Amino acid sequence: MNILKDILYRVSMEAVTGNTSVAVNNIQFDSRKVELNDVFVAIRGTLSDGHKFIEQAVNKGALAVICEELPKDIVNGVTYVQVNDSQRALAYMAANFYDNPSEKLKLVGVTGTNGKTTIATLLYQLFTKAGFKVGLLSTVKVMVGDKSFDAVRTTPDSLTINSYLHQMNDEGVEFCFMEVSSHGIAQHRTSALEFKGGIFTNLSHDHLDYHKDFAEYRDVKKRFFDELPASAFALTNVDDKNGLVMLQNTKAVKYTYALKSYADYKAQILENQLTGLLLKVNGQELWTKLIGNFNAYNVLAIYATAELLGLETLETLKIISELDSVSGRFQYLISDKEKITAIVDYAHTPDALKNVLETINSIRTRNEKLITVLGCGGDRDKTKRPKMGHIASALSTDVIFTSDNPRTEDPDKIIEEIEAGVEPQNFKKTNAVTNRKQAIKTACQMAAKNDIILIAGKGHETYQEINGERFDFDDLKIVAEFLKQLEK
């Protein structure tokens, strides 16, 4: 039985009206889900304000309301708790409701612009192969031991996070690896969690539709490290100019990793091929199936984290060499007859796209064409679109601009904004095919023997979102079908 005053432990309260010694059924922040004896938390969101639905929640049986502003009409028998920040209050309430599950396992958060999914997922694979029960909270999926659940967003809401962590406790999970997004940090979804460690990957242009500017985006990421306890470790990429910024105010024990700079964990690329990387990590040679410089950083972060969590070095090296690439992250296939290589990657930021294209260019002999299929998501940061167009057209032989997830925007307008970044000398390289399926087909038709096709932006996603509807769409399946048809 959950008592309201116990759930409110560590919540900063400004005023209380009513009784806090009442038994609570559940916590809700969506008034439509409220049932008898639930607590309703009124949150000011980007699209709607939960304070407008307090009356509706009370009418549906809420026995308590948590809000930043008390309503004019106070209903007798209902407890009202005024707080300074409802999102932060929800984070602590959710943790208390589920008996603070993050304290009962070793939780490691991964934050940064690129690499979060790869690092979190490969750490899940590594520790699972090492014989531990492991949890994963990622963009691609949620894992509770060997049970898989669909992921809705990069960092779920506080209630969902704590619910999954509680399930992990029940299943005997020892380690959990979690992607931590800037949205999740800004909205306090991770505030009440106890982390054993934090990993910073890199910082580049993204989410400036949500954050006012790059400085705010950087400072939100930094806040995650500011809140780490002294018992945790903070591992940062010092080759990134913001790497040491993350550690400025952290109480955690500081560690660094790098390819170019002096660091606690240092790697050198010995071989870079389409079949994988040969690295020297702190004096030890390591082969991985992952490809490209950016994955050398990911592998180094995984190696460092495994060591910091107590895994034996030789076992870690052996398991890393067995790990497969993550869904939609530099996934590739090669056609049977013409040996056309098709690569699907989630690269949806300028920096990620540049990394992938530079990796392909460092591997190819330049006798083959590099054909890039690229779009940008609608209702998201518009300022990155011309940058993506500039990078794609500068680093590819041919480019087809197409639709990504247009959401409520006109896909043709999005393509125009991408094209605005193409320099005059690259105009002839580009083409626009709005229908994404047709764009992939066109790329396959353009490809000759040994050519390379990169389909960027959607990666692991198996849908296309248009005007609020999701339609089945899998880049890897579609390109495989077209290449097969062309070789008949």
C-alpha positions as CSV (number, residue, x, y, z in Angstrom):
1,M,0.0,0.0,0.0
2,N,1.4,3.4,-1.0
3,I,0.7,6.3,1.3
4,L,0.7,9.8,-0.2
5,K,3.1,11.3,2.3
6,D,5.6,8.5,1.6
7,I,5.4,9.1,-2.1
8,L,6.1,12.8,-1.5
9,Y,9.4,12.0,0.3
10,R,12.1,14.4,-1.0
11,V,9.5,16.5,-3.0
12,S,10.0,20.2,-2.5
13,M,6.5,21.4,-1.4
14,E,5.3,25.0,-1.1
15,A,1.8,24.4,0.3
16,V,-0.5,21.5,1.3
17,T,-4.2,21.5,1.6
18,G,-5.8,18.3,2.9
19,N,-4.7,15.0,4.3
20,T,-1.4,13.3,3.1
21,S,-2.0,10.1,5.1
22,V,-4.2,8.6,2.4
23,A,-3.6,5.4,0.5
24,V,-2.9,6.0,-3.2
25,N,-3.8,3.6,-6.0
26,N,-1.6,5.0,-8.8
27,I,0.2,8.2,-10.1
28,Q,-1.0,9.8,-13.4
29,F,0.0,12.9,-15.3
30,D,-2.5,12.2,-18.1
31,S,-6.0,13.1,-16.8
32,R,-7.6,10.7,-19.2
33,K,-6.0,7.8,-17.4
34,V,-7.1,8.8,-13.9
35,E,-9.0,6.2,-11.9
36,L,-10.4,6.2,-8.4
37,N,-7.9,7.1,-5.6
38,D,-5.1,8.1,-8.1
39,V,-2.8,11.1,-7.7
40,F,-2.9,13.5,-10.6
41,V,0.3,15.5,-11.4
42,A,-0.5,18.6,-13.4
43,I,2.5,19.3,-15.8
44,R,2.9,22.2,-18.1
45,G,3.9,20.6,-21.4
46,T,4.9,22.1,-24.7
47,L,1.5,21.2,-26.2
48,S,-0.9,21.4,-23.3
49,D,-1.0,22.5,-19.6
50,G,-2.1,19.8,-17.2
51,H,-3.5,22.4,-14.8
52,K,-6.4,22.8,-17.3
53,F,-7.4,19.2,-16.6
54,I,-7.3,19.2,-12.7
55,E,-11.1,19.4,-12.5
56,Q,-11.5,16.5,-15.0
57,A,-9.0,14.4,-12.9
58,V,-10.9,15.1,-9.7
59,N,-14.2,14.2,-11.3
60,K,-12.7,10.9,-12.4
61,G,-11.8,10.1,-8.8
62,A,-8.3,11.6,-8.1
63,L,-7.9,11.9,-4.3
64,A,-4.8,14.2,-4.6
65,V,-3.5,16.8,-7.0
66,I,0.1,17.9,-7.4
67,C,0.4,21.3,-9.1
68,E,2.4,24.4,-9.5
69,E,-0.6,26.7,-9.2
70,L,-3.6,25.8,-7.0
71,P,-7.0,25.9,-8.7
72,K,-9.6,28.4,-7.7
73,D,-12.1,25.7,-6.7
74,I,-10.7,23.5,-4.0
75,V,-12.8,20.3,-3.7
76,N,-13.5,19.1,-0.2
77,G,-11.9,15.7,0.5
78,V,-9.2,16.1,-2.2
79,T,-5.6,16.8,-1.1
80,Y,-3.8,19.6,-3.1
81,V,0.0,19.9,-3.0
82,Q,1.6,22.9,-4.5
83,V,5.2,22.5,-5.8
84,N,7.7,24.6,-7.6
85,D,8.3,22.1,-10.4
86,S,5.7,19.4,-11.2
87,Q,8.1,17.5,-13.5
88,R,10.8,17.3,-10.8
89,A,8.1,16.3,-8.2
90,L,6.9,13.6,-10.6
91,A,10.4,12.2,-10.8
92,Y,10.7,11.7,-7.0
93,M,7.1,10.5,-6.6
94,A,7.7,7.9,-9.3
95,A,10.9,6.7,-7.7
96,N,9.2,6.5,-4.3
97,F,6.1,4.7,-5.7
98,Y,8.3,2.0,-7.2
99,D,10.5,1.7,-4.0
100,N,13.5,3.5,-5.6
101,P,14.5,0.7,-7.9
102,S,17.6,2.4,-9.3
103,E,19.3,2.0,-5.9
104,K,19.1,-1.8,-6.2
105,L,21.1,-2.2,-9.4
106,K,24.0,-0.5,-11.1
107,L,22.5,2.1,-13.5
108,V,24.8,3.7,-16.1
109,G,23.5,6.7,-18.2
110,V,24.9,7.5,-21.7
111,T,24.4,11.1,-23.0
112,G,25.7,13.1,-26.0
113,T,24.5,13.9,-29.5
114,N,25.6,10.7,-31.3
115,G,26.6,7.2,-30.1
116,K,24.1,6.8,-27.2
117,T,22.2,3.9,-28.7
118,T,25.3,2.1,-29.9
119,I,27.1,2.4,-26.5
120,A,24.1,1.5,-24.4
121,T,23.1,-1.5,-26.6
122,L,26.6,-2.9,-26.9
123,L,27.1,-2.6,-23.1
124,Y,23.9,-4.6,-22.7
125,Q,25.2,-7.2,-25.1
126,L,28.6,-7.3,-23.5
127,F,27.4,-7.8,-19.9
128,T,24.8,-10.3,-21.0
129,K,27.5,-12.3,-22.7
130,A,29.6,-12.0,-19.6
131,G,26.9,-13.9,-17.7
132,F,25.0,-11.1,-15.9
133,K,21.3,-10.3,-15.9
134,V,21.2,-6.9,-17.7
135,G,18.6,-4.2,-18.5
136,L,18.5,-1.7,-21.3
137,L,16.6,1.6,-21.8
138,S,17.2,2.8,-25.4
139,T,15.7,4.5,-28.4
140,V,15.5,1.1,-30.2
141,K,14.0,-1.1,-27.4
142,V,13.8,-1.8,-23.7
143,M,15.2,-5.0,-22.3
144,V,14.4,-6.5,-18.9
145,G,16.9,-9.4,-18.9
146,D,15.9,-11.3,-22.0
147,K,12.4,-9.8,-22.2
148,S,12.0,-7.2,-25.0
149,F,9.6,-4.2,-25.0
150,D,9.1,-1.5,-27.7
151,A,10.6,1.8,-27.0
152,V,8.5,5.0,-27.3
153,R,11.1,7.7,-26.9
154,T,14.8,8.0,-26.1
155,T,14.3,8.8,-22.4
156,P,10.8,7.6,-21.2
157,D,8.8,9.5,-18.6
158,S,9.7,9.1,-14.9
159,L,6.9,6.6,-14.2
160,T,7.8,4.4,-17.2
161,I,11.5,4.4,-16.3
162,N,10.9,3.5,-12.7
163,S,8.3,0.8,-13.7
164,Y,10.9,-0.9,-15.9
165,L,13.6,-0.6,-13.3
166,H,11.2,-2.1,-10.7
167,Q,10.6,-5.0,-13.1
168,M,14.4,-5.3,-13.4
169,N,14.7,-5.6,-9.6
170,D,12.1,-8.4,-9.7
171,E,14.0,-10.2,-12.4
172,G,17.3,-10.0,-10.5
173,V,19.0,-7.6,-13.0
174,E,22.4,-6.4,-11.8
175,F,23.3,-3.8,-14.4
176,C,21.2,-1.4,-16.5
177,F,22.4,0.8,-19.4
178,M,20.3,3.8,-20.3
179,E,20.2,6.4,-23.0
180,V,19.8,9.9,-21.4
181,S,18.5,12.5,-23.8
182,S,18.7,16.3,-23.4
183,H,14.8,16.4,-23.3
184,G,14.9,13.8,-20.5
185,I,17.4,15.8,-18.5
186,A,15.6,19.1,-19.1
187,Q,12.2,17.6,-18.0
188,H,13.8,16.0,-14.9
189,R,12.9,12.5,-16.0
190,T,16.2,11.3,-14.6
191,S,16.4,13.6,-11.5
192,A,15.5,11.0,-8.8
193,L,17.5,8.1,-10.2
194,E,20.7,6.9,-8.6
195,F,23.4,6.4,-11.3
196,K,26.5,4.3,-10.8
197,G,28.1,6.0,-13.8
198,G,27.7,8.5,-16.7
199,I,29.2,8.5,-20.2
200,F,29.6,11.5,-22.4
201,T,30.0,10.8,-26.2
202,N,30.1,14.1,-28.1
203,L,28.1,17.2,-28.7
204,S,27.1,18.6,-32.1
205,H,24.1,20.4,-33.7
206,D,20.8,18.8,-32.7
207,H,17.5,19.6,-30.9
208,L,17.8,23.3,-31.4
209,D,14.0,23.3,-32.0
210,Y,13.6,22.5,-28.3
211,H,16.6,24.2,-26.7
212,K,17.0,28.0,-27.3
213,D,20.6,27.7,-28.5
214,F,23.7,25.4,-28.4
215,A,24.9,26.8,-25.1
216,E,21.6,25.7,-23.4
217,Y,21.8,22.3,-25.1
218,R,25.3,21.8,-23.8
219,D,24.4,23.0,-20.3
220,V,21.5,20.6,-20.1
221,K,23.8,17.7,-20.9
222,K,26.2,19.0,-18.3
223,R,23.5,19.0,-15.7
224,F,23.4,15.2,-15.9
225,F,27.0,15.0,-14.7
226,D,26.5,17.8,-12.1
227,E,23.9,15.6,-10.4
228,L,26.0,12.4,-10.3
229,P,26.9,11.3,-6.8
230,A,30.5,11.0,-5.5
231,S,30.1,7.2,-5.6
232,A,29.6,7.2,-9.4
233,F,32.1,7.5,-12.2
234,A,32.0,10.2,-15.0
235,L,33.6,9.0,-18.3
236,T,34.0,11.7,-21.0
237,N,35.4,11.9,-24.5
238,V,38.1,14.6,-24.3
239,D,38.6,14.7,-28.1
240,D,35.3,16.6,-28.1
241,K,35.8,20.3,-27.2
242,N,32.9,20.0,-24.6
243,G,34.2,16.8,-23.0
244,L,35.9,18.5,-20.1
245,V,33.1,21.0,-19.7
246,M,30.9,18.0,-18.6
247,L,33.2,17.3,-15.7
248,Q,33.6,20.8,-14.4
249,N,31.1,20.5,-11.5
250,T,30.7,16.8,-11.1
251,K,31.2,15.1,-7.7
252,A,31.7,11.7,-9.5
253,V,35.2,10.2,-10.0
254,K,36.5,11.5,-13.4
255,Y,37.8,9.4,-16.3
256,T,38.6,10.3,-19.9
257,Y,38.9,8.5,-23.2
258,A,40.2,9.6,-26.6
259,L,41.8,8.7,-29.9
260,K,43.8,12.0,-30.3
261,S,44.4,13.4,-26.8
262,Y,46.1,12.2,-23.7
263,A,43.4,10.2,-21.7
264,D,42.9,7.4,-19.2
265,Y,41.6,5.2,-22.0
266,K,43.4,5.6,-25.3
267,A,42.8,3.9,-28.7
268,Q,44.7,3.9,-31.9
269,I,43.1,2.7,-35.2
270,L,45.5,0.1,-36.9
271,E,43.1,-1.0,-39.6
272,N,39.8,0.4,-40.9
273,Q,37.9,-1.9,-43.3
274,L,34.3,-2.5,-44.4
275,T,34.5,-5.7,-42.3
276,G,35.6,-4.0,-39.1
277,L,38.3,-2.2,-37.1
278,L,41.6,-3.3,-35.6
279,L,42.3,-1.1,-32.6
280,K,45.1,-0.8,-30.0
281,V,43.3,0.0,-26.7
282,N,45.6,0.8,-23.8
283,G,48.3,-1.3,-25.3
284,Q,46.0,-4.3,-26.1
285,E,45.0,-5.2,-29.7
286,L,41.2,-5.5,-30.3
287,W,39.3,-6.5,-33.4
288,T,35.6,-5.3,-33.7
289,K,33.0,-5.8,-36.4
290,L,32.0,-2.2,-36.0
291,I,33.2,0.2,-38.7
292,G,34.6,3.7,-38.8
293,N,36.3,6.3,-36.6
294,F,33.1,7.2,-34.8
295,N,32.7,3.5,-33.8
296,A,36.3,3.5,-32.5
297,Y,35.1,6.0,-29.9
298,N,32.0,3.9,-29.1
299,V,34.1,0.8,-28.6
300,L,36.6,2.7,-26.4
301,A,33.7,4.0,-24.2
302,I,32.4,0.4,-23.9
303,Y,35.8,-1.0,-23.0
304,A,36.4,1.7,-20.4
305,T,32.9,1.3,-18.8
306,A,33.3,-2.5,-18.6
307,E,36.6,-2.0,-16.8
308,L,35.2,0.7,-14.4
309,L,32.4,-1.8,-13.6
310,G,34.8,-4.5,-12.7
311,L,34.9,-6.8,-15.8
312,E,38.2,-8.6,-16.4
313,T,40.2,-7.0,-19.3
314,L,40.9,-10.1,-21.4
315,E,37.3,-11.2,-21.1
316,T,36.1,-7.7,-22.1
317,L,38.4,-7.7,-25.2
318,K,37.2,-11.2,-26.3
319,I,33.5,-10.3,-25.9
320,I,33.8,-7.0,-27.7
321,S,35.3,-8.8,-30.7
322,E,32.1,-10.9,-30.9
323,L,29.6,-8.0,-30.7
324,D,27.4,-7.2,-33.7
325,S,26.4,-3.7,-34.9
326,V,23.3,-2.2,-33.5
327,S,20.1,-2.1,-35.6
328,G,20.1,0.8,-38.0
329,R,23.6,1.9,-37.1
330,F,25.9,1.3,-40.1
331,Q,24.0,-1.8,-41.0
332,Y,25.0,-3.1,-44.4
333,L,24.3,-5.7,-47.0
334,I,26.1,-6.6,-50.2
335,S,24.1,-7.7,-53.3
336,D,25.0,-11.2,-54.7
337,K,26.0,-10.5,-58.3
338,E,26.9,-6.8,-58.6
339,K,28.4,-6.6,-55.1
340,I,26.6,-3.3,-54.5
341,T,26.9,-2.3,-50.8
342,A,23.8,-0.8,-49.2
343,I,24.3,0.9,-45.8
344,V,21.5,2.0,-43.6
345,D,22.4,4.5,-40.8
346,Y,20.4,6.6,-38.3
347,A,22.6,9.6,-39.1
348,H,20.1,12.5,-38.6
349,T,22.4,15.2,-37.5
350,P,25.1,17.1,-39.5
351,D,27.9,15.6,-37.4
352,A,26.6,12.0,-37.6
353,L,26.1,12.3,-41.4
354,K,29.6,13.7,-41.8
355,N,31.1,10.8,-39.7
356,V,29.4,8.1,-41.8
357,L,30.3,9.7,-45.2
358,E,33.9,10.2,-44.1
359,T,34.1,6.6,-42.9
360,I,32.8,5.3,-46.2
361,N,35.1,7.5,-48.2
362,S,38.1,6.4,-46.1
363,I,37.3,2.7,-47.0
364,R,36.3,3.0,-50.6
365,T,38.8,3.0,-53.5
366,R,37.1,5.9,-55.4
367,N,36.5,3.6,-58.4
368,E,33.0,3.2,-57.1
369,K,30.2,5.8,-56.7
370,L,28.8,6.7,-53.3
371,I,25.1,7.4,-53.7
372,T,23.4,9.0,-50.7
373,V,19.7,9.0,-50.0
374,L,18.8,11.7,-47.4
375,G,15.9,13.4,-45.8
376,C,15.2,15.4,-42.6
377,G,12.4,15.0,-40.1
378,G,9.5,17.4,-40.0
379,D,8.5,19.4,-36.9
380,R,12.1,19.3,-35.8
381,D,15.2,21.5,-35.8
382,K,15.0,23.3,-39.2
383,T,18.4,25.0,-38.9
384,K,20.3,21.7,-39.5
385,R,18.6,21.0,-42.9
386,P,20.9,23.1,-45.2
387,K,23.9,21.8,-43.2
388,M,22.9,18.2,-44.0
389,G,22.4,19.1,-47.7
390,H,25.8,20.7,-47.8
391,I,27.6,17.7,-46.2
392,A,25.8,15.1,-48.3
393,S,26.5,16.9,-51.6
394,A,30.1,17.6,-50.7
395,L,31.0,14.1,-49.6
396,S,28.9,11.9,-52.0
397,T,29.2,11.2,-55.7
398,D,25.4,11.5,-56.1
399,V,22.7,12.5,-53.7
400,I,18.9,11.9,-53.7
401,F,17.0,14.2,-51.4
402,T,13.8,12.7,-50.2
403,S,11.2,12.5,-47.4
404,D,12.1,11.3,-43.9
405,N,9.3,11.5,-41.3
406,P,7.6,14.7,-42.6
407,R,5.1,14.6,-39.7
408,T,2.9,17.7,-40.2
409,E,5.2,19.5,-42.6
410,D,5.2,19.6,-46.4
411,P,8.0,17.1,-47.5
412,D,8.7,19.2,-50.6
413,K,9.3,22.3,-48.5
414,I,11.7,20.3,-46.2
415,I,13.6,19.1,-49.3
416,E,13.9,22.8,-50.5
417,E,15.4,23.7,-47.2
418,I,17.9,20.9,-47.4
419,E,18.8,21.9,-51.0
420,A,19.5,25.4,-49.8
421,G,22.8,24.2,-48.4
422,V,24.2,22.7,-51.6
423,E,27.0,24.7,-53.1
424,P,26.9,25.6,-56.8
425,Q,29.6,23.2,-57.8
426,N,27.6,20.3,-56.3
427,F,24.2,21.1,-57.9
428,K,24.7,18.5,-60.7
429,K,25.2,15.8,-58.1
430,T,21.8,16.2,-56.6
431,N,18.3,15.0,-57.4
432,A,15.0,15.2,-55.5
433,V,12.6,12.3,-55.3
434,T,9.9,13.0,-52.6
435,N,8.6,9.5,-52.2
436,R,11.2,7.7,-50.0
437,K,10.5,4.3,-51.5
438,Q,10.9,5.6,-55.0
439,A,14.1,7.5,-53.9
440,I,15.6,4.2,-52.7
441,K,14.6,2.5,-55.9
442,T,16.2,5.3,-57.9
443,A,19.5,4.9,-56.0
444,C,19.5,1.1,-56.7
445,Q,18.9,1.8,-60.4
446,M,21.8,4.3,-60.5
447,A,24.2,1.9,-58.8
448,A,26.6,-0.1,-60.9
449,K,29.0,-3.0,-59.9
450,N,30.7,-2.3,-56.5
451,D,29.0,1.0,-55.9
452,I,27.9,2.0,-52.4
453,I,24.5,3.3,-51.4
454,L,24.0,5.1,-48.1
455,I,20.4,5.5,-46.8
456,A,20.6,8.0,-43.9
457,G,18.3,9.4,-41.3
458,K,15.9,6.7,-40.2
459,G,18.1,3.7,-39.3
460,H,16.3,1.3,-37.0
461,E,12.9,2.9,-37.5
462,T,10.3,0.6,-39.2
463,Y,7.8,3.3,-40.0
464,Q,7.3,6.6,-41.7
465,E,5.4,9.3,-39.8
466,I,3.1,11.4,-42.0
467,N,0.4,13.7,-40.6
468,G,0.1,11.9,-37.3
469,E,0.0,8.4,-38.9
470,R,2.7,5.8,-38.9
471,F,3.1,3.7,-42.0
472,D,5.2,0.6,-42.2
473,F,8.6,1.5,-43.7
474,D,11.9,-0.3,-43.2
475,D,14.9,1.1,-45.2
476,L,17.0,-2.1,-44.9
477,K,14.1,-4.3,-46.1
478,I,13.2,-2.0,-49.0
479,V,16.8,-1.6,-50.4
480,A,17.3,-5.4,-50.1
481,E,14.1,-6.0,-52.1
482,F,15.1,-3.6,-54.9
483,L,18.7,-4.9,-55.2
484,K,17.3,-8.4,-55.4
485,Q,14.8,-7.4,-58.1
486,L,17.5,-5.7,-60.2
487,E,19.7,-8.8,-60.1
488,K,17.1,-11.1,-61.5
